[in-house]
Amino acid sequence: MKAVVKTGPDEGQLALKDWPEPSPGPNQVKLRIGAAGICGTDIHIIKGRWRCDPPVVLGHEFCGTVVEVGPQVRGFKPGDRVVASNPAIVCGNCYHCLAGNPFMCKERVSAGYMIDGAFAEFLCIRPEVCHHLPDHVSFRAAAMGEPLAVAVRAVMERSTVHAGDLVVVSGPGCVGLLTLLMAKLEGARVIISGVGTDLLRLKCGKDLGADRVVNTSEEDLLEVVRDYSGGHGADLVYECSGSARSLGVCWEAVRKEGTVVQVGVYPGPIETDLNKVMMKELRFIGTYGYVWTSWKRAVQLWDEKKIQIDSMVSHEYPLSQFEEAFRATQDGSAIKVVLNPESS
């Protein structure tokens, strides 16, 4: 089969290769990948800023069709359309695994950079990470299942948004836009901000229901927040850009006794003024990944037709055009980019 492989640890070192086609184990589902999304973590890996164990197939946001199941699999059969979480290997016995949060497992080995991922024609995974995809949801949209689960976790499980709250989302990437959408579903007023290269994404934010979009290259976000809040500041601020500068602005944008949630991943250690947490008596919450309930809620939102996110996919490429796909992800010309192995 064809696969996009990181061949070495340094920047670049990518190739489209003939790769061994996997066969399912006794308790595995074999998927033909229908679509796989490119995310910020993939870009960190490509730039050599994120741990990976090459040679390894990239990609961890995916969906597809079941083509084969192992003899121990129950609940899935060939022909089923599924969306799946990262098929990471975890110990299954530590406190965090037993408590239902395997992202915290210290033995976790994640697909897409430590073991083979989804930028390929086929992938074998455990059935417990699979979720049946409603018939009306396209593979294009389902490729955003993982970032949707991340946004559900951030807004609905790690923090509390009340109807009428003023929420600021800093960073209009895929997760930021989905965070906006989740906050709107909870009844909040939402301001989303980005920089001059985010114009397409900011427009998408407006289309998704943002009450105000702010291009910080032309406007002062803090002035907009003061205007919308009567001078008090936002009730909650979600930092989704992974930028130290953005986090600095978030400390100023949130009201006293408000909440700042870190959603974005920074490429390394950063400097920031944590005195703001103490002096404003803030709640500062980290959210990383998702749990099973995040996926349950995400699929239910699709099933009940409460979200329509197909329009967020602005570009779709075959595996053979992976270089163009990664370029579009980074240069601001795309909202969400997916790879389609079936068109390769």
Rosetta blueprint (number, residue, H / E / L):
1 M L
2 K E
3 A E
4 V E
5 V E
6 K E
7 T L
8 G L
9 P L
10 D L
11 E L
12 G L
13 Q L
14 L E
15 A E
16 L E
17 K E
18 D E
19 W L
20 P L
21 E L
22 P L
23 S L
24 P L
25 G L
26 P L
27 N L
28 Q L
29 V E
30 K E
31 L E
32 R E
33 I E
34 G E
35 A E
36 A E
37 G E
38 I L
39 C L
40 G H
41 T H
42 D H
43 I H
44 H H
45 I H
46 I H
47 K L
48 G L
49 R L
50 W L
51 R L
52 C L
53 D L
54 P L
55 P L
56 V E
57 V E
58 L L
59 G L
60 H L
61 E E
62 F E
63 C E
64 G E
65 T E
66 V E
67 V E
68 E E
69 V E
70 G L
71 P L
72 Q L
73 V L
74 R L
75 G L
76 F L
77 K L
78 P L
79 G L
80 D L
81 R E
82 V E
83 V E
84 A E
85 S L
86 N L
87 P L
88 A L
89 I E
90 V L
91 C L
92 G L
93 N L
94 C L
95 Y H
96 H H
97 C H
98 L H
99 A L
100 G L
101 N L
102 P H
103 F H
104 M H
105 C L
106 K L
107 E L
108 R L
109 V E
110 S L
111 A E
112 G L
113 Y L
114 M L
115 I E
116 D L
117 G L
118 A L
119 F L
120 A E
121 E L
122 F E
123 L E
124 C E
125 I E
126 R L
127 P H
128 E H
129 V H
130 C E
131 H E
132 H E
133 L L
134 P L
135 D L
136 H L
137 V L
138 S L
139 F H
140 R H
141 A H
142 A H
143 A L
144 M L
145 G H
146 E H
147 P H
148 L H
149 A H
150 V H
151 A H
152 V H
153 R H
154 A H
155 V H
156 M H
157 E H
158 R L
159 S L
160 T L
161 V L
162 H L
163 A L
164 G L
165 D L
166 L E
167 V E
168 V E
169 V E
170 S E
171 G L
172 P L
173 G L
174 C H
175 V H
176 G H
177 L H
178 L H
179 T H
180 L H
181 L H
182 M H
183 A H
184 K H
185 L H
186 E L
187 G L
188 A L
189 R E
190 V E
191 I E
192 I E
193 S E
194 G E
195 V L
196 G H
197 T H
198 D H
199 L H
200 L H
201 R H
202 L H
203 K H
204 C H
205 G H
206 K H
207 D H
208 L L
209 G L
210 A L
211 D L
212 R E
213 V E
214 V E
215 N E
216 T L
217 S L
218 E L
219 E L
220 D L
221 L H
222 L H
223 E H
224 V H
225 V H
226 R H
227 D H
228 Y H
229 S H
230 G L
231 G L
232 H L
233 G L
234 A E
235 D E
236 L E
237 V E
238 Y E
239 E E
240 C L
241 S L
242 G L
243 S L
244 A H
245 R H
246 S H
247 L H
248 G H
249 V H
250 C H
251 W H
252 E H
253 A H
254 V E
255 R E
256 K E
257 E E
258 G E
259 T E
260 V E
261 V E
262 Q E
263 V L
264 G L
265 V L
266 Y L
267 P L
268 G L
269 P L
270 I L
271 E L
272 T L
273 D L
274 L L
275 N H
276 K H
277 V H
278 M H
279 M H
280 K L
281 E L
282 L L
283 R E
284 F E
285 I E
286 G E
287 T L
288 Y L
289 G L
290 Y L
291 V L
292 W H
293 T H
294 S H
295 W H
296 K H
297 R H
298 A H
299 V H
300 Q H
301 L H
302 W H
303 D H
304 E L
305 K L
306 K L
307 I L
308 Q L
309 I L
310 D H
311 S H
312 M H
313 V E
314 S E
315 H E
316 E E
317 Y E
318 P L
319 L H
320 S H
321 Q H
322 F H
323 E H
324 E H
325 A H
326 F H
327 R H
328 A H
329 T H
330 Q H
331 D L
332 G L
333 S L
334 A L
335 I L
336 K E
337 V E
338 V E
339 L E
340 N L
341 P H
342 E H
343 S H
344 S L
